[in-house]
Amino acid sequence: MRNLVRGTAIAVSLAASVPIHAAEEDAVVVTATRYAQTDPNIPASISVITREDIRRTPAVTLLDVLKSQTGIELRPLYGPLGIDAALDVRGFGETSGSNTLILLDGQRLNPVDSGSINWSVIPLESVQRVEVIRGSGTVLFGDRASGGVVNIITDKSGAPRAWASASLGDYGYRGADAFKAGSKDDFYYSLSGHYGATHGYRQNSQQDEQSVGGRAGLRTSSGETFLDYSAYANSTGLPGALTRAQFDNDPRLSTSLNTFQNLSGYRLRPGIVSDLTQNLTLQAEAGFDQESSQFRMPGFALDRDRTIVSLTPRLRWLHRLGSLPSETVTGMDLYRGDVSGKSFSGFGDNRQTAAQTSTAFYAQNITDLTQTLHATVGLRHQQMKQKATDQSVALQAETVRSLNAYDVGLSYDLSRGARVYGKVGRTFRFANTDELFGFDPVTFATIFRGDLLPQYGPIREIGTKWRNGSVQAQVSLYQLDLKNEINFNSTTGNNENFPGTRRRGVEVEGRWAISPALQAKLGYARTDAKFTEGAFTGNTVPLVPDYKATAALSWNTGRTGTYGAALNQIGSRFFSTDLANAREKLPGYVTTDLQAAWNLRPWTLSARLLNAFNEKYAPFGTISFAGALSYFPADGRTLLMTAQYNFD
């Protein structure tokens, strides 16, 4: 607690003394209300990353952009493509992928199991902006949003533009990208293609990925109809973990030369937007996602198929509550997910299946109590039906769970550029489909974890936002207490409910336009994640660093180019599975990424130097079954060069 108080004092000091460049005043935050809206009067910590912000960042992928954001930790296992990377918002460690909700144009990308997000379907140049809402987004978006929500908004303008690029870099990196957008009358479209590959920094860490995607839409007098589509495939070698001695001696080694995985899939999402009346708007989407993967290692193989079908209609009603201006969003989320896996080993073949059906209803109201005081109230009810089968033990079981979430908050405009807010709420998440499978500690036979309860708990948060001309800052303090948090216990070899956990922290973010050509950004987040009940009371949640600090500077010199630098510092954290906090910590690290770009119309040339000072570190580490500390090294210094030709 003392460290948190000290961190809070430092953060507030930074907010007061380090100004920051204001984001565009017309930035739209869709994640806040599930509708496009400028500056919604809601009590939340929200950051918007614009297209211009992305261009100023030394980023190769969207994940590189997100890793420089306040309160977000990126943990890649292998390579610069981010095929296996996890994002962690507000300190969930090993279960970050199950507590950070990733959206693409408002629709969830998280699978029904614990699989990773496929980032290759989101080319960086197709992104219009990224919206980050820290803290629970459960009321509007459902479970798996306890840490926060990241909504990636793609360009739907139909503005004519076309470009193609080629990239080369260290460790055999090569890439090719293309984008085309246009419109005719009321019809508009976009189409992107992506290819990336690398030999890898480590032995057997080669990766390649291909994707195509886009959108076709038809604008009508009352709205539009559209179809989003994408298809992708990737493959990656899995070099495995290193011991401490191996990591110190040569982090490029591999302990697994014949292990790899392949993945392919596609996604379709038709939808409509319709103004039913002047004050009533309908939006609805249907989704179909299909994915297949293959995992291979000596003596074992696993093939898996996953299908997700969804329907997400909602209404936005602008009305009055008595004499007070008011807005209500209400809707339903229907999801059906099926996962089928078949394994092959020396012990024979086996088949497991899992399915879940989620039905949810929600409503959120924002009312202007005065011109400067705004109240938000939201409620969600969600029911989850899950079932699982295992051929080897003739297992067939199912469970049904229901939970409610709510948000109540106030925001107050101190002045035109300053706001304070406070909120209380309740979040939850259900078990993923693969978390339903466990092992009998005596026979090691597969069992159904029907006793695995959903996690839930209250969140409390206060914060302030301030903007004055070229300067912007925001500070938030929060506490999240969870009951029955779902996590893996390496002692028993099963996913379990931990009686009580608590996360409290402070986040500070600021931007400053030092001049029209020079932009600066600073961020600081301090997190205290603890077990508060049970056998591990007082211990820190593994893989959660006590702090993260970021700094970025960009300089547009005009004809001589644009230059940028981004620094990320991550504190030390306990190894994955070290619930007892009995081992040494995984060391913290500092990385610096640099960028230079030259606009030589119609060509744009750019160079990126990632991990410029060749920091030797491991973003992820765990404890092996034999009790040894295991390290997953990050890539060393990497130079990447890109040439882009703009056809328009």
DRENTORVO-964453 format. One record per residue (C-alpha): residue in three letters; x, y, z. Coordinates in steps of 0.25 Angstrom, whole numbers, padded with zeros to 4 digits, always signed. Layout:
BEGIN
AlaXYZ/...
END
This chain:
BEGIN
Met+0000+0000+0000/Arg+0011+0009+0003/Asn+0017+0007-0011/Leu+0004+0010-0017/Val+0002+0023-0009/Arg+0016+0027-0013/Gly+0013+0024-0028/Thr+0000+0032-0027/Ala+0007+0044-0022/Ile+0018+0043-0033/Ala+0006+0041-0043/Val-0001+0053-0039/Ser+0011+0061-0039/Leu+0014+0057-0053/Ala+0000+0061-0057/Ala+0002+0075-0051/Ser+0016+0077-0057/Val+0016+0070-0070/Pro+0006+0075-0080/Ile+0002+0067-0092/His-0004+0070-0106/Ala-0019+0070-0107/Ala-0025+0059-0115/Glu-0035+0064-0126/Glu-0047+0070-0120/Asp-0056+0062-0130/Ala-0050+0049-0126/Val-0061+0038-0126/Val-0062+0028-0114/Val-0070+0016-0119/Thr-0066+0007-0107/Ala-0073+0016-0097/Thr-0087+0015-0103/Arg-0086+0005-0115/Tyr-0090+0017-0123/Ala-0082+0027-0130/Gln-0082+0039-0122/Thr-0073+0051-0119/Asp-0068+0053-0105/Pro-0079+0045-0098/Asn-0081+0050-0083/Ile-0078+0036-0077/Pro-0070+0033-0064/Ala-0058+0026-0070/Ser-0043+0026-0073/Ile-0043+0027-0089/Ser-0031+0029-0098/Val-0032+0030-0113/Ile-0021+0027-0122/Thr-0023+0034-0136/Arg-0017+0031-0149/Glu-0007+0042-0148/Asp-0003+0036-0134/Ile+0000+0023-0141/Arg+0008+0029-0152/Arg+0017+0036-0141/Thr+0019+0023-0134/Pro+0031+0014-0138/Ala+0021+0002-0140/Val+0021-0009-0149/Thr+0008-0015-0145/Leu-0004-0011-0137/Leu+0002-0018-0125/Asp+0014-0008-0125/Val+0004+0003-0124/Leu-0003-0002-0112/Lys+0009-0006-0104/Ser+0013+0009-0103/Gln-0001+0012-0097/Thr-0002+0015-0082/Gly-0007+0003-0073/Ile-0005-0007-0085/Glu+0006-0018-0084/Leu+0009-0026-0097/Arg+0015-0040-0095/Pro+0019-0047-0108/Leu+0025-0060-0108/Tyr+0032-0061-0121/Gly+0035-0051-0132/Pro+0031-0037-0137/Leu+0018-0042-0144/Gly+0011-0043-0131/Ile+0004-0056-0134/Asp+0004-0061-0120/Ala+0004-0048-0112/Ala-0005-0045-0101/Leu-0010-0031-0096/Asp-0012-0028-0081/Val-0020-0016-0076/Arg-0019-0013-0061/Gly-0011-0025-0057/Phe-0018-0039-0059/Gly-0005-0046-0063/Glu-0007-0061-0067/Thr-0022-0058-0070/Ser-0020-0045-0077/Gly-0026-0051-0090/Ser-0039-0055-0083/Asn-0040-0041-0076/Thr-0037-0031-0087/Leu-0047-0030-0098/Ile-0042-0027-0112/Leu-0052-0022-0122/Leu-0052-0019-0137/Asp-0062-0008-0141/Gly-0069-0012-0128/Gln-0070-0027-0130/Arg-0062-0036-0121/Leu-0050-0043-0126/Asn-0047-0052-0114/Pro-0050-0066-0116/Val-0059-0075-0107/Asp-0047-0083-0102/Ser-0033-0077-0097/Gly-0027-0076-0111/Ser-0020-0063-0115/Ile-0025-0052-0124/Asn-0022-0052-0139/Trp-0016-0039-0141/Ser-0012-0041-0156/Val-0026-0038-0160/Ile-0024-0023-0156/Pro-0014-0016-0165/Leu-0008-0004-0158/Glu-0011+0006-0170/Ser-0026+0002-0170/Val-0028+0006-0155/Gln-0035+0020-0154/Arg-0033+0020-0139/Val-0032+0011-0126/Glu-0041+0014-0114/Val-0036+0009-0101/Ile-0046+0009-0089/Arg-0039+0004-0076/Gly-0047-0002-0065/Ser-0059-0011-0067/Gly-0067-0011-0080/Thr-0076-0022-0075/Val-0089-0015-0076/Leu-0089-0012-0091/Phe-0080-0023-0096/Gly-0081-0035-0087/Asp-0071-0044-0080/Arg-0056-0043-0082/Ala-0056-0028-0081/Ser-0052-0027-0066/Gly-0039-0021-0069/Gly-0043-0012-0080/Val-0047-0011-0095/Val-0039-0008-0107/Asn-0047-0005-0119/Ile-0040-0004-0133/Ile-0048+0005-0143/Thr-0045+0003-0158/Asp-0046+0013-0169/Lys-0060+0013-0174/Ser-0060+0027-0181/Gly-0059+0021-0195/Ala-0049+0033-0198/Pro-0041+0029-0211/Arg-0027+0024-0208/Ala-0018+0013-0212/Trp-0004+0009-0208/Ala+0005-0003-0208/Ser+0018-0005-0199/Ala+0029-0015-0198/Ser+0038-0017-0185/Leu+0051-0024-0182/Gly+0058-0025-0169/Asp+0067-0033-0159/Tyr+0065-0048-0157/Gly+0060-0050-0171/Tyr+0048-0041-0169/Arg+0040-0038-0182/Gly+0026-0032-0184/Ala+0017-0027-0194/Asp+0004-0019-0192/Ala-0006-0013-0201/Phe-0019-0005-0199/Lys-0030+0001-0208/Ala-0042+0009-0204/Gly-0052+0016-0212/Ser-0067+0019-0215/Lys-0077+0022-0225/Asp-0090+0029-0223/Asp-0095+0022-0210/Phe-0086+0010-0211/Tyr-0073+0009-0204/Tyr-0062-0001-0201/Ser-0048-0004-0196/Leu-0039-0016-0198/Ser-0026-0019-0192/Gly-0016-0030-0193/His-0004-0034-0184/Tyr+0008-0043-0184/Gly+0019-0044-0174/Ala+0030-0054-0171/Thr+0042-0055-0163/His+0053-0066-0160/Gly+0052-0062-0146/Tyr+0062-0057-0135/Arg+0063-0071-0129/Gln+0064-0084-0135/Asn+0051-0090-0139/Ser+0044-0077-0138/Gln+0041-0075-0152/Gln+0027-0068-0155/Asp+0019-0065-0167/Glu+0005-0059-0168/Gln-0005-0055-0180/Ser-0018-0048-0179/Val-0028-0041-0187/Gly-0040-0033-0182/Gly-0049-0021-0184/Arg-0063-0015-0185/Ala-0073-0013-0195/Gly-0085-0003-0191/Leu-0097+0003-0197/Arg-0102+0017-0191/Thr-0117+0019-0191/Ser-0126+0031-0187/Ser-0127+0026-0173/Gly-0113+0019-0171/Glu-0105+0008-0178/Thr-0104-0007-0180/Phe-0090-0013-0180/Leu-0082-0026-0180/Asp-0068-0027-0173/Tyr-0060-0039-0178/Ser-0046-0045-0175/Ala-0038-0058-0177/Tyr-0025-0061-0171/Ala-0014-0072-0170/Asn-0001-0073-0162/Ser+0009-0082-0157/Thr+0020-0081-0146/Gly+0031-0090-0140/Leu+0031-0091-0125/Pro+0045-0091-0120/Gly+0041-0093-0105/Ala+0046-0088-0092/Leu+0061-0086-0088/Thr+0067-0089-0074/Arg+0074-0077-0067/Ala+0088-0082-0072/Gln+0083-0084-0086/Phe+0077-0070-0086/Asp+0089-0063-0080/Asn+0098-0071-0090/Asp+0091-0070-0103/Pro+0076-0065-0103/Arg+0075-0069-0118/Leu+0075-0084-0115/Ser+0063-0093-0116/Thr+0060-0105-0107/Ser+0049-0109-0117/Leu+0053-0110-0131/Asn+0042-0119-0137/Thr+0029-0112-0130/Phe+0020-0103-0139/Gln+0006-0099-0141/Asn-0002-0094-0153/Leu-0015-0087-0153/Ser-0025-0082-0163/Gly-0039-0076-0163/Tyr-0049-0066-0169/Arg-0059-0056-0163/Leu-0072-0050-0169/Arg-0080-0039-0162/Pro-0092-0033-0169/Gly-0099-0022-0162/Ile-0109-0010-0163/Val-0110+0004-0158/Ser-0124+0011-0159/Asp-0130+0023-0153/Leu-0144+0018-0150/Thr-0148+0032-0146/Gln-0141+0045-0143/Asn-0137+0041-0129/Leu-0137+0026-0130/Thr-0126+0018-0137/Leu-0124+0003-0140/Gln-0111-0004-0142/Ala-0110-0019-0143/Glu-0099-0029-0148/Ala-0098-0043-0150/Gly-0085-0051-0150/Phe-0079-0064-0154/Asp-0065-0067-0150/Gln-0058-0081-0154/Glu-0044-0085-0150/Ser-0035-0097-0151/Ser-0022-0100-0145/Gln-0011-0111-0145/Phe-0001-0113-0134/Arg+0011-0122-0136/Met+0022-0127-0127/Pro+0029-0140-0126/Gly+0020-0151-0120/Phe+0008-0142-0120/Ala-0002-0135-0130/Leu-0015-0127-0128/Asp-0025-0122-0138/Arg-0035-0112-0134/Asp-0047-0106-0141/Arg-0055-0094-0135/Thr-0068-0087-0140/Ile-0074-0075-0134/Val-0088-0069-0139/Ser-0093-0056-0133/Leu-0105-0046-0134/Thr-0104-0033-0127/Pro-0116-0023-0130/Arg-0117-0010-0121/Leu-0125+0003-0121/Arg-0121+0017-0117/Trp-0132+0026-0112/Leu-0130+0041-0110/His-0141+0046-0101/Arg-0144+0054-0089/Leu-0145+0049-0075/Gly-0155+0058-0070/Ser-0149+0072-0074/Leu-0135+0066-0074/Pro-0128+0062-0087/Ser-0125+0047-0087/Glu-0120+0036-0096/Thr-0123+0021-0094/Val-0115+0010-0101/Thr-0122-0004-0100/Gly-0119-0017-0108/Met-0116-0032-0107/Asp-0104-0040-0110/Leu-0106-0055-0115/Tyr-0093-0063-0117/Arg-0092-0078-0120/Gly-0078-0084-0120/Asp-0073-0098-0123/Val-0059-0104-0122/Ser-0055-0118-0126/Gly-0041-0124-0124/Lys-0035-0137-0127/Ser-0022-0141-0121/Phe-0012-0152-0126/Ser-0001-0158-0117/Gly+0006-0170-0113/Phe-0006-0173-0103/Gly-0016-0173-0115/Asp-0025-0163-0121/Asn-0036-0155-0114/Arg-0046-0145-0117/Gln-0052-0134-0108/Thr-0063-0124-0112/Ala-0068-0112-0104/Ala-0080-0102-0107/Gln-0086-0090-0101/Thr-0098-0081-0104/Ser-0098-0067-0098/Thr-0111-0059-0097/Ala-0110-0045-0091/Phe-0119-0033-0090/Tyr-0114-0019-0086/Ala-0117-0005-0084/Gln-0110+0008-0081/Asn-0115+0022-0079/Ile-0108+0035-0079/Thr-0116+0047-0073/Asp-0111+0062-0072/Leu-0115+0066-0058/Thr-0110+0080-0061/Gln-0102+0085-0073/Thr-0089+0081-0065/Leu-0094+0069-0057/His-0096+0056-0064/Ala-0101+0042-0058/Thr-0099+0029-0064/Val-0107+0016-0060/Gly-0105+0003-0067/Leu-0110-0012-0065/Arg-0107-0025-0072/His-0112-0039-0070/Gln-0105-0050-0077/Gln-0107-0065-0077/Met-0096-0075-0081/Lys-0100-0090-0085/Gln-0087-0099-0087/Lys-0085-0113-0089/Ala-0073-0122-0092/Thr-0070-0136-0096/Asp-0057-0145-0096/Gln-0057-0158-0104/Ser-0046-0165-0095/Val-0055-0165-0083/Ala-0069-0164-0088/Leu-0070-0151-0082/Gln-0083-0143-0085/Ala-0087-0131-0076/Glu-0093-0117-0076/Thr-0095-0105-0067/Val-0103-0093-0068/Arg-0099-0080-0061/Ser-0105-0066-0060/Leu-0100-0053-0055/Asn-0103-0038-0054/Ala-0094-0026-0056/Tyr-0096-0011-0054/Asp-0090+0003-0054/Val-0094+0015-0047/Gly-0086+0028-0049/Leu-0085+0043-0049/Ser-0077+0052-0058/Tyr-0076+0067-0055/Asp-0070+0078-0064/Leu-0062+0087-0056/Ser-0060+0096-0069/Arg-0060+0094-0083/Gly-0047+0087-0083/Ala-0047+0080-0069/Arg-0056+0068-0064/Val-0056+0060-0052/Tyr-0063+0046-0050/Gly-0066+0035-0041/Lys-0073+0022-0043/Val-0076+0008-0036/Gly-0080-0004-0043/Arg-0080-0019-0044/Thr-0072-0028-0054/Phe-0072-0043-0057/Arg-0066-0053-0066/Phe-0070-0068-0069/Ala-0060-0079-0071/Asn-0055-0081-0085/Thr-0058-0094-0092/Asp-0044-0100-0090/Glu-0045-0096-0075/Leu-0056-0106-0073/Phe-0047-0118-0075/Gly-0039-0123-0063/Phe-0031-0135-0058/Asp-0033-0144-0047/Pro-0021-0143-0038/Val-0021-0158-0035/Thr-0024-0165-0049/Phe-0021-0153-0058/Ala-0034-0155-0065/Thr-0041-0143-0071/Ile-0052-0138-0063/Phe-0062-0127-0065/Arg-0060-0115-0056/Gly-0075-0112-0054/Asp-0071-0107-0040/Leu-0063-0095-0047/Leu-0072-0083-0043/Pro-0072-0070-0051/Gln-0063-0059-0045/Tyr-0070-0046-0041/Gly-0067-0033-0032/Pro-0069-0018-0031/Ile-0060-0008-0037/Arg-0059+0006-0032/Glu-0052+0018-0039/Ile-0050+0033-0039/Gly-0042+0041-0049/Thr-0040+0055-0056/Lys-0038+0060-0070/Trp-0032+0073-0073/Arg-0029+0080-0086/Asn-0025+0094-0089/Gly-0020+0097-0104/Ser-0009+0088-0107/Val-0008+0082-0094/Gln-0016+0070-0089/Ala-0015+0061-0077/Gln-0023+0050-0069/Val-0022+0043-0056/Ser-0030+0031-0051/Leu-0030+0023-0038/Tyr-0037+0010-0037/Gln-0040-0003-0029/Leu-0045-0016-0034/Asp-0049-0027-0024/Leu-0052-0041-0030/Lys-0058-0053-0024/Asn-0056-0067-0030/Glu-0045-0061-0040/Ile-0042-0072-0050/Asn-0028-0076-0051/Phe-0018-0088-0052/Asn-0012-0094-0040/Ser+0000-0102-0044/Thr+0000-0109-0031/Thr-0013-0117-0034/Gly-0011-0116-0049/Asn-0025-0110-0051/Asn-0032-0097-0053/Glu-0038-0092-0040/Asn-0047-0081-0033/Phe-0038-0073-0024/Pro-0046-0068-0012/Gly-0042-0053-0013/Thr-0033-0044-0021/Arg-0031-0029-0022/Arg-0025-0019-0032/Arg-0023-0005-0029/Gly-0015+0005-0036/Val-0013+0019-0042/Glu-0011+0023-0057/Val-0006+0036-0062/Glu-0006+0040-0077/Gly-0002+0053-0083/Arg+0001+0059-0097/Trp+0008+0072-0101/Ala+0009+0079-0114/Ile+0022+0086-0111/Ser+0021+0093-0125/Pro+0013+0090-0137/Ala+0025+0080-0141/Leu+0029+0074-0128/Gln+0019+0065-0120/Ala+0022+0059-0106/Lys+0015+0048-0098/Leu+0017+0042-0085/Gly+0010+0031-0077/Tyr+0011+0024-0064/Ala+0003+0013-0057/Arg+0005+0007-0044/Thr-0002-0006-0041/Asp-0004-0014-0028/Ala-0010-0028-0031/Lys-0012-0037-0018/Phe-0019-0049-0014/Thr-0027-0045-0002/Glu-0033-0058+0003/Gly-0029-0073+0003/Ala-0015-0080+0003/Phe-0008-0069-0004/Thr-0014-0057+0004/Gly-0004-0045+0003/Asn+0003-0050-0009/Thr+0005-0043-0023/Val-0003-0048-0035/Pro+0008-0054-0044/Leu+0013-0047-0057/Val+0007-0034-0052/Pro+0018-0023-0052/Asp+0017-0013-0041/Tyr+0018-0001-0051/Lys+0020+0003-0065/Ala+0025+0016-0071/Thr+0024+0021-0085/Ala+0030+0033-0092/Ala+0029+0037-0107/Leu+0034+0048-0115/Ser+0031+0051-0130/Trp+0037+0062-0139/Asn+0032+0066-0152/Thr+0043+0074-0159/Gly+0035+0076-0172/Arg+0044+0073-0185/Thr+0055+0066-0177/Gly+0046+0055-0171/Thr+0038+0051-0158/Tyr+0046+0045-0146/Gly+0040+0038-0134/Ala+0045+0031-0122/Ala+0037+0022-0112/Leu+0042+0017-0098/Asn+0035+0006-0090/Gln+0039+0002-0076/Ile+0033-0010-0069/Gly+0035-0013-0054/Ser+0039-0027-0049/Arg+0028-0038-0047/Phe+0027-0052-0042/Phe+0028-0063-0052/Ser+0016-0069-0057/Thr+0010-0080-0047/Asp+0018-0075-0036/Leu+0005-0073-0027/Ala+0013-0074-0014/Asn+0023-0063-0018/Ala+0034-0073-0014/Arg+0044-0071-0026/Glu+0052-0059-0031/Lys+0045-0049-0039/Leu+0046-0048-0054/Pro+0054-0035-0056/Gly+0048-0022-0062/Tyr+0053-0016-0075/Val+0054-0003-0083/Thr+0053-0003-0098/Thr+0054+0008-0108/Asp+0048+0008-0122/Leu+0052+0018-0133/Gln+0046+0023-0146/Ala+0049+0032-0158/Ala+0041+0034-0170/Trp+0043+0042-0182/Asn+0031+0047-0191/Leu+0037+0047-0206/Arg+0024+0047-0213/Pro+0018+0038-0218/Trp+0028+0029-0210/Thr+0029+0029-0195/Leu+0042+0022-0189/Ser+0043+0019-0174/Ala+0052+0012-0165/Arg+0049+0006-0151/Leu+0059+0001-0141/Leu+0052-0007-0130/Asn+0059-0010-0117/Ala+0070+0000-0122/Phe+0079-0002-0110/Asn+0078-0018-0111/Glu+0072-0020-0097/Lys+0073-0034-0093/Tyr+0060-0038-0086/Ala+0048-0048-0085/Pro+0034-0042-0086/Phe+0029-0056-0081/Gly+0034-0066-0072/Thr+0029-0078-0064/Ile+0033-0090-0055/Ser+0034-0103-0062/Phe+0028-0116-0056/Ala+0042-0119-0051/Gly+0043-0106-0043/Ala+0053-0099-0052/Leu+0051-0084-0056/Ser+0048-0083-0071/Tyr+0050-0071-0080/Phe+0044-0067-0093/Pro+0054-0057-0099/Ala+0050-0045-0107/Asp+0056-0041-0120/Gly+0069-0033-0120/Arg+0071-0021-0128/Thr+0063-0021-0141/Leu+0064-0012-0153/Leu+0053-0011-0163/Met+0052-0003-0175/Thr+0039+0000-0183/Ala+0036+0006-0197/Gln+0022+0010-0200/Tyr+0016+0015-0213/Asn+0004+0024-0212/Phe-0005+0023-0225/Asp-0014+0034-0222/
END
